[in-house]
């Protein structure tokens, strides 16, 4: 592929339809790239809250179903909902910390009640008023959010690699060995191979680790045998509780998630050498919020766009939304089978730990890359980075340090993602500099845009 003025030579454009068999294979590739991290979110939260194997399998099932439905809506739209872009949707690591802590303290009913209320209310408002608030979230702020999401997950990944918190064999050699095997295979394939092997390196690593775990007798297949082949989703499977602090916490996290989606949509349309239009931004954010709230009714965690799939679009030059629509249908069909969810729950914690450790590190690295590419790390910005990450990592590593706060404040400010994002947002907004929407004095086209972004908009003629 060649690249001219930011536009790559596309094998298939946004509205083009590859032949059916090719569409199926390309769609399966999208599923393979995202299914591991998407189900890992459900697996991590369910394990931390202490759910049974059957309940864990059900949540995994719902994650697949609503990831698929949301992906189809993004590709084809329903009224104003959907962007008509090849956006693959899945559960976001942004919500792991809050879902885990609130679920453990107040129960999953409070988690799903907060998702139901905050999902469309927050992202619907953001989509409607997106042009007004966009300047408040430049790369400095969004990059820091992505960095802290990755760093916060590292201790979680290490616990899983050791066998899981509370496990009788925590830290045992066989657990460390399995995690190292998964990590090693994934890294080697990613760095020293190309094409489909590199794209599926994480999935292959997990498969190798899983086979090794089966060989040494660490896998229990009973949950798969007991699970039904087909099941209808159950509304209110875990109940609903509408508590103020969880709702406010998730509302802020949906704001963070919206900024991730904005970045992924911009990455996808960059293949055409342009920024997304206002209608595409609005429809994409509406899908984030509405499908997250709808999924919460049935026991799914919030869905958002997946960055790795945006990377697949740019890497392969296949921008067809119909290919992504096929991927969405595959995910939805998998979501109707409890056996699929049960099969995921048989993967040993150590195997998942090796994969999650890699994912967490890559998430943090992608956030750092966003900052390095688009932010001048002068004294002002270095102070903002230092304070935001310092506070976020502080509450992540020493949560007891704020136990003297009122319970509501401790829950809200005890979330590293929230504290980092809020600190970065306030400091960046109120401190004069090119990234500030209030004191923009740099050579930009509009507040919050870099010169490159401004040029892309001018070239495309899109607003």
N, C-alpha and C positions, 0 to 999 in steps of 0.2 A: 504494500500500500504506500502511496505517496501522500504528502501533506502540503497543502498550499493555503497560505493565509489562515491557518488555524483549522482548516477543513480537511478531513481525511477522505480518501477515495472509498466510497461505500460500496460493498458488495451488494447490499440490498438497502434501499431507502426506507424511510419511515412507513410508507403506505404500500410497499411492495410485498408480494407474497411468494416466498420460495416454494418449490414443489413440496407436496405433502410429506414425503419421507424425509426430505432435508429439513423441513420445518420441525418435524418430530424429533430428529436427532439434535438440532440446534436448541430446541426447547428443553430436551433432557439435559443438555449441557448446562443450561441456566439453573435447572433444578439441582443438579449435582453440585454446582458451585455454592449454592446458598442453603441447602437443606441441613448441613451439619451445624453451622452457627445458629440458624433459625431454631432448630430443635434444642440446641444447647442451652438457650435462654430458659426454655420451659424446664429442662432437666435440672438446671442449677437452682432455680427458684423452688421447684417442687421438692428437691432434696433438702434445701435449707429449711423449708417450712415443715418438713416431715410427712409428706403425703405418702400414701400407699402406692404400690406398683400400679394398681388399677387406676387410681386417680391421676398418677403421673402420666400413664399412657393416654388417658382421656385428654389431658391438657396438651400433650404433644399432638394428638389427633386434631384438636381444635386450632392449634397453631398452624398446622399444615392446611386445614380447610380455609381459614380466613386469610392466610397468606395468598392462597390461590385465588380466592374470590376478589381480593383487593387488587391483585395483579391483573386479572381480567378486566376489572373496572378501569384501571389506569390505561389499559390498552384500547378499550372501546368506548368508555364513558357511559354514564347513565345521567342524562340531563346535564347539569353543571358539574357533576362529580366525575372526575377522571381527567387526565391530561392528554390522552391520545398519543402517549409516548411509550417507548419500551422500558417501563419501570417495573422491576421485580420487587415485590413487597415481602417482608418477613418481620418477625419479632425483633425488636431493637434491644441491644445491650444497655441503652440509656436507662431503661426502667428496671434493670436487674437489682440494683441496690435498694431502691424504694420498695419494690415488690417483695424483696426478701425480708427487709426489716419490718415493714408494716404488716406483711403476712404473718411473720413470727410473733409480733406483739399483739396485733388486733384481729388477725385472722384474714383469710383470703376474701371473705365477704366485704371487708373494708377496701381491699385492693380493687376488686371488680366494681364496687360501687363508685369508687373514685374514677376508674377508667370510664365508666358509663357516663358520668357527669362531665368530666373534664375533656374527654376526647374531642367530640365535635364542637363543644362550646368554645374551646380554646383555639383549635386549628381552623374551625370554621370562621372565627373572628379574624384570625391571622390571614387566612386566604382572602377574605373580603377586604381587609385593610392592608394587604401586604406591602404595597408601594410606600405606605406611610412609615412602616416600622423597619423596613429592610436596612436603612442606613445605620440602625443601632446594632447591627450584627455583622460587622466587617470580619475579615479573616482572622484578626487577632482574637476576637471573642469566640468565634466558632471553632478555631483551631485549638484554643485552650480547652474547650468543652470536650472535643474529641480526645485530646491527650489525657485528660483526667478520667474519662470513661475507660480507656485502656489500662492506665496505671491502677485504677481502683480494682480492676478484675484480676490483676496479677496474683494477689494473695489467694483469691478464690480458686484460681487455676492451680496454684501450688497445693492447696488443700486437696483438691480432687486428684492431682497427680500422686499424692501420698496415700490415696485410698478413700478419702472422704472424712470430714470431721466426725469424730466419734467412732470410727471404724476400729474394730479390734486389731486389725493389721495395719493401722495407720503408720506410714513410713517404712513399711516392710520392703525388702529388696525386690520382690516380684512386682509391687506397685510402681516403684521408681523405675524399674526396668521397662515395664510396659509403657509408661509415660515417655521415657527417653526414646524408646523404639518408635513410637508415633511421631514424636518431635523430629527425630533424626531422619526418618523416611520422608516426611513432608518437606523438611529443609533441603535435603539433597535433591529431591525431584524438582523443587521450585528453583533452585540455583543452577542446577547442572543439566536440566532437560528443557525442552521447548514444546510449544503446541499444546495439545490436549493433555499431555502428561503433566505439564507444569500447571495448567489451569485446575486440574483435579488432584493436585499434590496433597492437599489436606485430607480429602476424601480417601485417597489411596493409603495415606498414613494411618487413618483410623481403621480401614479395612485390614491392613497388615497387623495392627495391634489387636484387633478383635479376633482374628484367626489365631494369633499367638495365645490370647487369653482362653479361647476355646480349647486349644491344644493342651494347656496346663490345667484345665478343669475349673476355670474361674467364672464360667458363664452358666447361668441358670435359665433354661429355655421354658420353664413351666409357665411364666406369664404369657408367652406367645401361644402356647397350646391352649390355654384357658380363654384367651381373647376371642371375641366373635370376629367373623369376616367383615360384617357390615353393621353399622350402628347409626342411628339418627341423633344429631346433637340435642342436648338437653338444656333448655333455657333455665338460668338460675341454678346451675349444677352445684355451685358453692355458696349460693345465697348472695345477698347484697346488704351492705351497711353503709350509710351515707354520713361519714364523719368529716368535720371541717379540715383538720390537719392533713389527712391523706388526700383529700380533694385538692387543697392548695398545693401540696407537694407534687401531685401528678400534673396539675395545671402548669406548673413551671417546667416540669420535665417535657410536657407536650410542646411547650415553646422551644425548648432545646431540640427536640425531635424535628420540629418544623424546619429549623435551620439546617439540620442534616439533609432533609429532603430537598431543600432549596439547592444545596451544594451538589447533590447527586443529579438533580434535574439539569443543572448548569453543565455538569460533566457530560451528560448524554447529548445535549443539544450542541455541545462544542464540536461533536463529530460533524455537524453541518456548518460549523464556523459561525455560530450565533448563540445568543442567550435565549432562554425560554421567554415566550410572550407572557403578558399578564394573565391571559386566559389559561395558559398551560400551568403557570404557577398556582393560580386560584384553584383549578380543577384538581391538581396533584395534591395540594394541601387539604382540600375538602375530602379527598379519598382517605388520606392519612387519618383524619379525625373521625369521619363517619364510620369507616370500617373498623377502627379501633374500638369505638363505642359499641358497635353492633357485635363485634367479637367478644367484648367483655360480658355481654348478656349470656353468652354460651360458655364462658370460661377460657377465652383466649387472651393472651397478653397483647399489648398494643403493637400494631404493625406500622412499619415505615419502609422507606426505600432502602435497598441494599447496595452499598457502594461497590462491592466486588462485582456485582452484575453490571453496573455502569461501566466498570473497567472492561468487562467482557465485550460490551458493545463497541468500545473504542478499539480494543485489541483485535477483534475479528472483522470489524467493518460491517457487521450485520446489525442495522438499526431498525429492522422491521418490527413493528409493534405486533404483527401477527405471530411472529416466532415467540415473543414473550407471552402473548395470549395463549399459545399452546402450552407453555410452561405453567401458566396459571391453572389451566384445566387439569394438567397432570397433578399439581399440588392439591387441588380441590378433591380430586378423585382419591388420592392417598389419604386425605383427611376424613373420608367416610369409612375407613377401615381401622378398627381398633387394633388389629394385628400389626399394622405398621407402627402405631404408637407403642405397642407392647414390645416390638422388636427393638426399638430405640432404647427402651428402658433396660434391656439386657446388656447393653454395653457397659463394661466395668467403669467405675469412676476414674481409675487411673488412665484408661484409654482416652476418655473424654478430657482428662486433665492435660494430657500432652497436646491435644488439639486446641483447647481453650487457652493454654499458655501462649501458643503461637498466635492465635487470634487476638488476644489481649495486647501482645506486643506489637502486632501489625496495626491495630487500631491506634495505639499511642503514637507509633511511627508516622502514620498517615496524618495525624493531627499536627505533629511537629513539622512535617513536610509542608502542610498548608501554611503554617506560620512562616517558615523560612522562605517560601517562594513569594509570599505576598506582603510580608511585614518587614519594615526596616527596624532592626533590633537596636534602636538608639536607647538612651537612658530612660526615657519615658516608658517605652514599650517593655524594656527589660524589667522595670519596677512592677508594671502591671502583671507580667508573666510570673515574676517571683512571688508576689503577694497572692495572686489567685491560686497558683499551684501549691504554695506553702500552706495556705489555709485548707485547701481541699485535701491534700495529703495528710495534713495534721489531723483532721477529724477522721480520716480513713484509718490511720494507724493508731490513733489514741482517742477513740470515741468517748471514753470516760472523762476526758478533759472538760467536756461541756455538760456534765451530768448535773451541775448546779443550776442550769437554766430551767425555766418552766417546761413541763412535758411537751407541750406543743412546739415550743421553740427548739427543744432538743431534737425532736423528730425532724423538723424542717431543716435546721442548720447542720444536723448530723449527716445529711446526705452530701458526700463529697462533690458530686456533679452539680448540685444546686449551689453550694457555697462557692465553688470555683466560677460557675457561670455568672452568678449574681455579682461577685466581686469584680470580675472582668468587665461586665456590662456597666456597672456604676463607675468604676475608675476610668474606663475608656470613654464614656460619655462625658464625664465632668472634667477630664484633663485635656487641655489644648493639645492638638496634634492632628496629623492627617487622617487617622482612623476614627476620630471623634466626629459624630454627626452635628455637634453643636459648634465646634471650633475648626471646621474643615478649612485649611488654608493651603492645601497641596494642589498640585496640578491634576485635578480630577474632573471628570465630566459631570458627575453628580455626587452628592454626599454618600460616602460609604463605598464608592466604586474606585477601583484602581484605573489608571489610564488604559490598561489593556482591556478591562471590562467595558469601559466607556467606548473604546474603539470598536469592540465587537458589536455593541448595540447599534452604533452609528452605521457600521457596515451592513448589518442585517436589515436595518430599517424597522426592527421590531422594538416594541416598548414593553 
